[in-house]
């Protein structure tokens, strides 16, 4: 079987450009070459829209040639920078990294400017507090010195900024105009992955660029989602949109001279999709599907996952896996009609999980009950998405009803193929989800944190409580023991956790009429004004759609209902994550994690407070609790049974997962581990 690169990585060469974004790169390249400097260009678009790929092509056209229009390229990956240190250190880290790259390029051309760079670093040394070994060996600075250093980025302290900026500009001018082999056009700084980092962190990156590097012969190309910048600005300047919207846009406009919006709606995915399907062996290129089938394939994708390149790659990987599995088993995908049916179910499972659940329950759509018909549509979608959902369902009925190549009796087996990549987690004994028995034996950390939360709330007589992510039920039952007159609905995503919770309930003799455990995915709740208290311990940081999740909890509260949540905070367990990354590298597993983002929502206390107020909560109080983690004797085991799972999910087989787990334990026992812990205890109320 021939192979095509459908990994989640940006394209590097123009010949890989099947979406034809090179024409946009050509225009942006000419714009840069013919414009005065300094200038900053933003490539704006949603996650996975092709920003990094476009930057790669621009870099190749601008910097990988030997003509008079060549620029020197410096590539800064802000996600990697984000992982290297704490948010408060971004000014030092980014400034030093940019200068280090300029110096590296100069030295590569045998241009020695030690005196000039030493002068700049000395200026930094006067104002920057030492944060790590990689920051200019700055010693002897106290907190007051640090305050003064960071104050240089505030209004009234621009003298310091100007002095340093002028020194940097002098070095750039020498490099560009002296008789050497460096580019005479200057430097292009490609700043990637701004939309992968915390919004407040992204704002600090932009402020460093604005204050220090607005210099002649310098061009900045930023890959950014404007919504991320907007969140950071809201956190910094406030949430009053009526008064501040113009302020936010004005701030962004001062930084960006040319905003370029990624043209996803203009992407022609037809050629790309069919080429991938041929190359992975899903369709036979020499006896390819008819134009009618090709049209159905493209329409299916457009009505479900859309044109986002990253999402399409995920879809193609899922389709490829289903084909490989089928080739080794029943060979159901024996003609183009059955292959189309399989593609339909995989797309449905990714885009419309409620619809998928109904088909999985009853593939015979003509016999659906009224309840099943109502469940097909996800009413949380906007009007446009609902219309696409309706069109997709009509396409399904048309294909399944009239295509003679589809064996309707085999459709139940076809939909089973898509379960291999199902994200709805309906598989009862999924080994990569929480193992209830193991978690029950090693959940001391979460139990302690839950007890802390319980101690901070009052329970009125007879109230109705929702426990979101109850796990093994120990904390739920502890909550009940505080006031046995309350009624608790408690759910968890993992069925094995629910089984353990019910066992713990039986052992304590707690009646099911008072505490009801059941399985559910938190993001799918649709309760309305039902609960007096919503309680959650060590769960909601796993829901990356945080605003949507907390919005649904708000709707589920009765008027005057209360919210009490414990979840992870900014950079919690950072040291343990570093151990896992080291283990991944030691095992040569890096390829499984390229351009992957750990699925977690770890906000600062300010970010959490602003989000809750924006949703409509009142009396918001967020307590930030930071420790060295030493109070939790089983933290390494607890991390393995929870936080390690997303890493294990990336690996292809059981042996690889076992190897990573073993290497993680070996590293934890062979070196001093930073167990920094940051937890948020969150309290809020719904108004009358």
N, C-alpha and C positions, 0 to 999 in steps of 0.2 A: 504494500500500500504506500503510495507517495505521501509526502508529508508537507504541510504548510505551517508556518509559524503562527499559531493562534494563542500563544502565550499572552498574558496581560502585560505587554511591554510596548513602548512607543516604537513606531517605525523609524528607521535611521536613513534608509536609502530611498531615492525617488522611485525606483522600480518596485518598491513595496507599496506604493501609494495607489491603491485601488479605489479610493474614495475621491481621488483627484483634488487633493488639497494643495498640490504643488502650485497651481495657478495663483492661489492666495499668497503662498510663500514668495512667488516671483514679484507680486505687487508690493508686498511689505519690504522685500529686499531692496527694490528700486526706491521706495520711499525713504528707507534708512540712508542709502548711499547719497541721495540727492538732498538730504535735510541738514540743516545746521544743528550743531550739538551744543549743550546736552539735550537729550530727548529721551522720554520714557514712553514705551508702548505697552499696553496691556492686552493680552490675549484672553478674552473673557468667555467662559463657558462652563457648563455643568461638569461634574465628575465624569471622566471617561470620554469627553467630547473630542479629544484629539489635540489638546493644547501642546502637550510635550512632543507629539509627532510633528506638529507644525514648527515648533521651535527647532527641532532637529534638522528639518529641511532648510530653514532660514540660516541656521548655523553653517550648514554645509555650503550654501550658496555664498554667504558673506565671508566666511573665515577659512574654508578649506580650499583655497586657490592661491595663485601667485600673481594675480594682476594688481593694478594700482588701486583697485577699489576694495582690497582685502582689509578686514578688521581682525584684530586679535580677539579670541573668544575666551571668556571665563564663565564657567557653568557652576551655579550654586544651587544645590538641592536643599531647600529649606526643611524638608522632612528629616533628612539626616542631621541637619543642624539642630533641629528641635529635639532629636533623641540624645544629643550629646550633652545637654546641660539644662539648667532650669530656666524658666521664662525670664526671670530677672536678669539673666546674663546675656540676653540676646544682643545688646548693643556691643558688648566686648567681642563676643564670638563672631558675629557677622562682620564687623569692621576689620578685625584681625584676619579673618579668612579671605576677604576680598584683597586686602593688601598683600597677604602672603601669596595669593595667586598671581598678582601683578609682579611681585618680586621674582616668583618662580619663572614666569615667562621671560623676564629680563635676563635672568641668569642663564636660561637655556640658549640665549643668543649672545652669551658672553658679555653682557652689559652689567657692570658692577656699579651699583649706587648705594653702597653700604652706608655712607655718611648721611644721605638723604633719608633712607628708610630708618636708620637709627634715630634720626631727629624726630620722625613721625611717631615711632614707637615710644620715644621718650615723652612726647606730648601725651600719648595715651597713658603712659605709666603714671603721670602726674594726677590723672583723674579717675582711672579705673581701679577698682578694688580687685585683688586677686580672687578668681573664682575657680580656677582649675589649673592643672599643670600646663595646659596648652595655651594659656593666656599670658604671654609676654613676661613670665617670671616676675609678676608684680608682688612685692612683699612690703610689709610694714604699714599698710593702709588700714585705718580703723573705720568704723561705721560713719563717722562724720566725713572722712575723706570720700567714702563711697557715695554719701548723700550729695556732696559737692560735685562728684564726677557725673552722677546721673542727672544732676541739676543742669548740666550743660545742654540738655535737650529741652529745657523748659524756656518759656519766654523770659527775656531779661538776662539770659546767659548765653546769648548768641555770639559773644566775643570769642569764647573758647572754641565754639564750633567753627567760626570763620577762620581762626588761626590754623586749626587742624586741616580744614578743607583747603586752605590756600597752600599748605605744605604738600598735600596730596596732589593738588592741581599742578604744582611745580614739577613733581616727579613725572606725572603723565605728560606734561609738556616736553620735558627732556627726552622721554622715551619716544615720543611721536616725531619730534623735529630734529633730533640729533642724527648724525650720519651713522646709521646702524641698519640692521636687517629687519627691524620690526616694522609693522604696518604704519603707514603715514596717515591712515584714516583714524586710528584710535582703537578703543576697546568696546566690545559688545558684551554686556553682562546678562547672561540668561538666568533668570531667577525662577526656578521651577517648584511646583508642588505647594504654592502658597495656600491652596484650598484644602490641603490635607492636614494642616496644623490648626491649633486653637486660634480662633479669631483674634483674641487679644495679642497673641504671638505674631500673627500676620501684620497687625497694625504696627507693632514695634519694628518689624522688618522694613515696612514702608517709611517709618520715621527715620530710621538710620539712613536709608537711601536719600530721603529728602534733605536731611541736615548735613550729611558728610560727603555725598558723592554726586551732587549736581554740579558737574565739572565739564568743561569743554573737552571734546574728543571722547566723550563717554556716552554710550547708548545703553539703555536698560530695556530688556524685553521680559515682561512678567507674565507668568501663567497663573491666572487667578479667577476665582468665581466671585463676582461682585457681592453676592449674598453673604459670603464669608467676611468680606471687608465690612459690610453693613452691620453684621452682628458685632464685630469688634468695635466699631464706632458707637453703636448703641450702648455697649457695655462701658465705654469710656466717657461718653458725653450725655447719656440719658436716653429715655425711651419715648419722649413726647414727639411722636412722628409729625403731628400737625405743624410743630414749630421747627423740628430738627431735620426733616427730610432734605430741605435745601442745603442745610449745613453739611449733612453727610455727603451729598453730591458735590458740593463746593470743595470739601476736603479732598475727595477723590480726584476731582478735575484739576486741582492744583498739582497733584502728583503725576497725572497722566496726560500727556499731550495728544496721544492717539489711542482711543479705545477701539479695539477690534473684537467684534463678537463672533465666536466660532459659528460658522454657517451650517449647523447640523441639519436644518430643514432643507438645505440645498444639496445635501449628500445624495448621490445616486448609488444606492447599495446593491443594485441588481447584479452588476458584474462581480463585485466582491463576494456577495453571498453565494452565487452559483459557483465561482471558482473554488471557494473554500469547501463547498459540498462535494465538488468533484475531487479535490485534492485529498480529502479525508476518506474518500471511497464511499461516501453515502450514496451518491448517484454515479452511474458509469458515464464517463465523458464521451466515449465512442458511441454509446447508445443512450444518450442523455434524455431527460424527461421532455415531453412535448412543451410547446409554448404555453399551452393551457395549464399544465402542472407548474411550470416556472412562474406563471402569473399568480397561481394560488400560493406558492411558496413565499413570494415577495409580499403579497398582500397579508398573509398570515403574520409575517414578521413585523410589518408596518403597523398592523392593528394591535400588536401585543407588546413586544420589547422596543419597537421604534428604531431610530437610526443611530443611537449612541454606539460608537464603535466598541467600547469596552463591554457593554451589555451583549452585543452581537457575538463577541468572542466567547463570552461565557455560554451563550446559547449553543454555539458551534461545538464547544467542548462537551456539553451535555449530550448533544445529538451524536457526536462521535462515540462517546462511551456506550450509548444505547445500541449503536450499530455493532460495535465490537462484541458486546455481550450477546446480542442476538445471533451473530455469526457463529458463536460457539455453542448455541443452545437450540432454540426451536426454529430459527430462520423464518420468523414471521414477516420480516421486511423483504419480501420476495418480489415485489413489484413497486412501481412508482406510486401507486395509490396507497399502499400500506405504509410506505416511507413518508408520504404526505400526512397520513393520519398520525404517525408517531411524532412528526414535527409539530403538528397542531397541539398534541397533548403536552409536549415539552414546553412550547411557548405559553400554553394556558397555565401550566403549573408555575411558570416564572412570573407571569403578568397578572393573572386573575386566579389567585389561590382558592377563593370561595367557589368560583365556577368549577375549578378542578375537583374540589372536594365533592361537589354534587355529582359530577360525572363518575368519580371513583366509587361513590355509593351506588349509583344506578346508571350504567352506561346506556340504558334504553331510554333515551330522552322522551320518547313518545308516551312513556308510562309514568313520567314524573308526577309526584303529588303537588298540590298547590304550595305546600311548604317548600319543596325542593325548587319549584319555579321561582319563588320569591328569594331563595337563598343564592340563586345564580348571580344576581347583580349586586355589586358592591356599591352601596349608596354613598359611601364616603368619597367616591371619585367626583371630580368636577364635571360640568356638563359635557365638555368635549370628550373626556375619557369615557363617560357613560355611553356616548354615541358610538365610540370605537368598540366598546364592549358589545353593544347591540349588533353592530356590523360583523364583528367576529363570530358571534353566535349564529347569525344568518349564514355566514360562510360555512360554518361547521355543518349546519343542517343541509345545506346545498351539496357539500362534498360527500357527506356520509349517506345521503339519501339517493344520490343519482350516479355516483361513481361506481362503475361495474368492477373496478379493480380492487375495491375495498371489501374484504370479507367481514361482514358485520358480526358474525359469530366470534371472530378473533379479536374484536376491539377490546374486550376485557383484558386479554393478554397484552395487547399493544399498550394500553394505559399503564399496565404493570411495569413496562420497560422504563417509563418516565419516573417511577418511584425511585429508581437508582439515583436520581439527582433531585429528588423532591425536597423542597425547602420548608414544607409545612410540618415536618417532624411528626408524622402520624405513625411512623414505624415503632412498634411497641418496644422492641429490644434493641434499639439503636446503640451500639457500643460506644459511639462518639458523643453521646449525650451524657448528662449526669448519671452516674451509677448510684442508685439510691442506697444500696447496702454499703458501698465504700464511703459515700458521703456521710452516712449515718454514724460510721465509726470514726470519721475524721472531719468534724465540722466545728471544732472548738472555737476557732477564730470567729466564724459567723455567729455562733451561739452567744459568745460574749458581747459582740457588737449589737445583736438583737436585744439582749438583756439591758444594755445601756439605753437603747431606744425605748424599751418598755418602761424603764424607770423614769423617763422624761415625759410621760403622758398620763393623763387622767381618763378613767373610763366611767362614764355615767351608766346608771342602771338600765339594762334592757336595750342598749343601742345595737344597731346592726353594723357589722364590721366586714370589710373586704380586705383579705390578706393577699397581696400580689407577689407571687413567687415564693410560695410557702416552703419549698424544699422538703425536708424530711418531717416537717410539721412540729419540730421541737419548740421553735420560737412561737408558733401559733398557739400551741397548747400552754406554753408559759403565759402568753397574753390572756388566754381564757382563765387560767388559774388566778389571775389578778382580780377578776370579777366574773364569777360564774353565771351572772345573769345575762351576759351579752351573747349575741348570735354572730357567728363568724362563717363567712364563705371564704374558703382558702383554695387557691389553685396554683398549679405549677405546670410548666411545659413538659417536664419529664414524667412519664407514666410510672417509671420505677421509683421515683421520689414519692409519688402519690401513694403507691402501694406500701412503702415504708411508713409514710405519715399515718395511714389508716391502721397499720399495725401498732405504731406508738400510741395512737388514740385508744385502741382496744385495750392495750396493756394498762392504761391509766383509767379506763372505764368512763371516758368522756362521751356523752350521748351524741349521736350523729345529728339529732335535732338541734343541738347547740353549735356544733362545729362540723361543717360539711366540706370535705376535701374532694376536689375534682381536677381533671386535666384540662388545661386551656393555654393558648398562646396569648400573652398579655396584650400585644398590639392589636388583637382582634376583638377586644371587649367593646361592647356597645351599650352599656348600662346607662340609664338616665335617672338622676336624682334618687338613687336607691339606697345609699349608705351614709350613715352618720360619721363614720371614720374609715379612711383608707390607710392601711398600714402596709409597709413593705420593708423588708430587711435584706440588704446585700443582693438585690436583684436588678433594679432599674438601670444600673450602669451598663447592663448588657443590651439594653434597647437603644440603639444608636439614633432612632427617630425620636429623640427626647421630647421635642416640643409637641409632637403628635401624641406621644404616650401620656405626658402630663396633662395635655388637653383632654384626653379621654377620661383620665382620672377626675378632672375637674367636673366634667359632665356627669360622672357617676355619683358625685357627692350630692347629698340633699342640701338645700339652703342652710347655711350656718354649719355645714359639715366640715370636718377637719381632715387634714393630711398629715401623716407622720411617716417619714421615710428615712432610712439609712442607706446610703450608697457610697461608692468610691468617689474620691476627689482627685484633683489634678495631680498627675504623676504618681499615684499610689502604687506601691509594689514595684517601683521603677527598677530597683536593684535586682529583683527576681526576674523581671523581664529581660534584663541584660544577661543574666545567666542563661536563659533559654536561647537568646540570640547567639551567645557564645557556643552553646551546645549545637545549635543548627549549623554554625560555621564549622565546628570540629568534625561534624558528620558529613560535611559537603552536601547539606540539604538546602543551601541558599537558593537554588533554582526554583524550589517550590514556593518561595516567599518573595519573588521579584515583584515589585510594585504592588505589594499587598499591604493593606492597612488593618491593624489589629482592631476587631469590632468592639469598641468600648466607648462609653461616654463618661469621661472623667473631667467634669467642669471645675472651674474655680468657684468659690462661694459667691463671688459677685456675679459671675455668669449665670449661676443657678437662680439667684435672687431676681435678676433682671428678667429671665425667661418666665418665671412664675408670675411676676407682676404683669408681664405682657399678656399672658394667657388670661388673667383676670383674678388670680388669687389675691386675697387680702391678708394682712397681718403676717407677712412672710418673715420667717426667721431661719437663717442658715448658719449652723454652728460648724466651723472648720476645726477638725481635731487631727493634729499631726503628732506622730510619735516615731520612735525608732523601730517599732514593731516587736521589741523584745518581750512585751507583755503577753505575746501569743506564742506559747511553747511549740505548737504544732503548725506554725504558719507555712513552713515549706511543704508539708503534706497537704494542708488545706489549699494552697496555691495549685498543687498538682491536680487535685480533684475538681478544680473549678477553672482557674485562669489558664491552665495549660491546654485545656480542651480545644480552643480555637486554633492553636498551633498544630495539635494532633490532627485536626480535621483537614489540614492542608496536605497531609502526607498520604501516599498512595496505597499503603498496605499496613497490615498489623505489625509486621516485623519492623518497619520503619518507625512506627509509633512507639513500640516497645524500646527501640534503640534510643529514641529521643528522651523518653521518660528516664531510662537508665542513666544516660549522659547528664541529664538535669540533676538527678540525685548525686551522681559522682562529683559534679562540680560544686554542688551545695555543701558537700561534706569535706571537700579538699581545699576550700579557700574561705576567707572572711566574706560574708555576704551582707550587702546593704539591704536591710529589710524596712526601709522607709515606708511608712504607712500614713495615708491621708484619707480620712473619712469625713463625710458630710452628714450631719443630722439636720433634717429639713422639716420645718413645721409651717403650715399655712392653713388658710380657711377660705371656704366659699362664702360669698356674701349672701345677704337675705334674698 
